[in-house]
């Protein structure tokens, strides 16, 4: 957990590209859109969601929302990053780019 501009944000960093095979289940009030970060990024905002993805090892992972707020997930190099918290897309992108430079 870290704080960005007074807001708690959860950061997860996973080894490898965890986005190779991904399925998203979301509530009708969840908005999902591409995010301009890394080699692949997605932004989830609004309602509840669950992401299911297959790791390079073949293990199936289920990523659920842990904090109230929005989620930015992206891959860069040999890592997959996930930021979650009550920030706007612009703030999350700024923080994500700072983390991975």
N, C-alpha and C positions, 0 to 999 in steps of 0.2 A: 504494500500500500504506500502511495506517495501523495503529496499534496501539490496541487498546481493552482496558483492564484487563489488560495484559500479553500479549494475544493478537493475532497478526497478522490483519488483515482487509483484503480487497481491495474497493475501492469503484470502481464504474464509473458514470458519469453520462452518459446519452445524450440528445440533443436530441429533443424530441417524444415522443409516446406510442408506444412501441415494442411495446405489447402488443395492438394492434388485432387481429392475426391471429397466434395462437401455437399451436404444436404441441409437445408434450413427449414425449420418449422417455425412459423410465427403466428401471432394473433392478428386479426384484421387491422388493428390500429398500429401495427409495426411497419415502418418505412425502411426499405433496404435499397441502397444505391451504390454504384461504384465510388471508390474514394481514390483521389489522385495522390497515392503514396506508394513507395516501394515498387516491386515488380507486379504486385496484385494487391488491391485493397478494397475492402467493403465497409460500409457505414450502416449501422442498424440503429434506428431511433424510434422511440415510442413504446409500444407494448412489449409483452413477453416474447421471448424467442429461445430456441435451442438450436445449436449448430452441431451436426454430427459429421466428423471427418475421419479419414483414414490416414494414419501416420505412415511414414516410410517403412516402419517395421511391420506394417500390416495391421497394427492394433487400431481398433475403432475407438475414437474418443468422442465424448459428448460434452460440449461446452455450454453451460447454462449461465444465465445472468446471475451475478453474485451481488452486485450493488444496484441500487436504484440508479438508473441512468442509461446513457447511450453507450454504444460499443463501436470501436474502430479496430478492425483486424487487417493485418497486412503482412506480406512476405518481403524480405529483403535479404539478399545473399543466401546464407544457409540457415536463416532463422525465420520464425513466424512470431509476430507480436500481436498482443491483444490488450487494448486499453479500454477500461470501462469506468464510467462515472458521469456526473452531472454537468458535463461540458458540451458546448456546441461543436459541430463538425469542424469549424475553423480552428477552435482552440485545441481540439484533439489532434488535428493535422499538424498544427504548430508544435505541440508537445511531442508527437510521434517523430517528426523530422528532427527535433532536437535530440531525442533518445538515440536515433540510429545514425547520426552523423559521425 
